[in-house]
């Protein structure tokens, strides 16, 4: 299974939604490139995800990096 493709599809489709924390919905900040592998806090490396999407993104990252 291509976990990297699934991860990229998830992240970039959510990035296109241009979510804002002011939308009266609960979102969590997610580093697209994790800080532990060289990512930083710039706005281009951040995306807002729902709690479920955030959990799934980290699940995919464990599959990619382990």
Secondary structure, DSSP 8 states (H G I E B T S, - for coil): --HHHHHHHHHHHHHHTT--TTSSS--EEEESS-GGGT--SSGGGEEEE-HHHHHHHHHHHHHHH-
